[in-house]
Amino acid sequence: MGIVVQKFGGTSVRTSAARDKVCDWVEGAIAAGETPVVVVSAMGRRGDPYATDTLLAMLEEAGPLDPEDRDLYLACGEILAAGVVAGHLARRGLKPRIFTGGRAGIITDDRFGDARIISLEAERLERALGTGWVPVVAGFQGVTRDGRVTTLGRGGSDTTAVALGAALKAERVDIFTDVDGIKTADPRLVPEARTIAQMDYEEVFQLAHLGARVIHPRAVELGRQFGVVIRVRSTFSQADGTWIVSGPPHWDPWGHRRPERAVTGITHLDGLAQVEVTPGEQASTYWALELFQTLGREEISVDLINVFPDRTYFCVPDGVAAATEAVATRLGHRCRVWRGKAKVSIIGSAIQGLPGVMGTVMQALAEAGVEVLQSSDSHSTISVLVNRDAVQPAVSALHRQFGLGKGGECEQGPMVEAAPPAPSAP
């Protein structure tokens, strides 16, 4: 029987009623002749008793911990969720077996708080599956080679699920959440946003990296690397969701390779600050090189970078704006910071090499009265920096301009064939 990995997010395991839905999906997979492996996140969200953000808030009140001890503490949320879900499955007459990340064979480096998986030794899981158990794996965690517990960073349960899918050569990984798939835009900003039936790994990676929070970008990266077919769908509906697979070069999911129909989705990321740095009188020709190298050593990540001989503009998260200004000042440069900015991005495989897309973007924003402060582009994205209060009109205008809404002119093109699972595991 084919293995399917079913990952359930915090809202999917938040209440007893929600956990009953989880059990329905597991039983449904078994009835369909599939072999399920369940991965769970911590229960609920901030404010709920065992959510990761709640545990973090409790820790902040108690006092700081060493990073290694902090990871051991944070891993508890997913372990508790695994136990509760296993109890619900047992009540249905199934045979659940709880696995921590380490027991599931997830081996990581020692970057506590943001560990990377370096190998996955799935023999214990395979033995459990071979004897009829339903593994319930605590997501978000692993262990180092010497047995120290690590966490995989925010959204790490997605990464757990896809890594297990690769190691077990699963037919697919289903990421269950509280939305029915990946939308053309955030439905809280654009009510007419619709679910995209199928997307390429690169498009989903860019959406996730640029602000969409439906799936973690590292999970998509693993899926692309090992050919894992991923589906994002809702725990609470029968909608088919969004399939994530490999598409051909310049694939256009809407079937229209034209500037006004080249976009698959729109996302946004707020909480940014725009920075302008002009070199001091004693600055060398390579002042910008020194600036960015120093920011890198201070672990300050920069974005939307525009470099000119007499100045540079870039963006940083609001939380490190003061530290960024301090670095520039220490190097003898003049620095100005404007907080309250946001990045709005369009994503689409069909953008690459297609003239006229940027003109279409600028037309939509101009008609909406949105001021563009900076811009950048890659082969599949165009991003613009705007004031935070312009995010909603900007996203809505672009969504409308590219015909992405329900009842719009775009129609889903033919589905591409899903890539088979890769022969090797991470």
Beta strands, then each sheet from edge to edge (+ up, - down):
strand 1: 3-8
strand 2: 35-40
strand 3: 96-99
strand 4: 106-108
strand 5: 117-120
strand 6: 134-138
strand 7: 141-143
strand 8: 149-151
strand 9: 172-177
strand 10: 198-200
strand 11: 230-234
strand 12: 242-245
strand 13: 265-278
strand 14: 303-308
strand 15: 311-317
strand 16: 334-347
strand 17: 374-377
strand 18: 381-387
sheet 1: 3+ 6+ 2+ 1+ 9+ 11+ 12- 10-
sheet 2: 4+ 5-
sheet 3: 7+ 8-
sheet 4: 14+ 15- 13+ 16- 18+ 17-
end
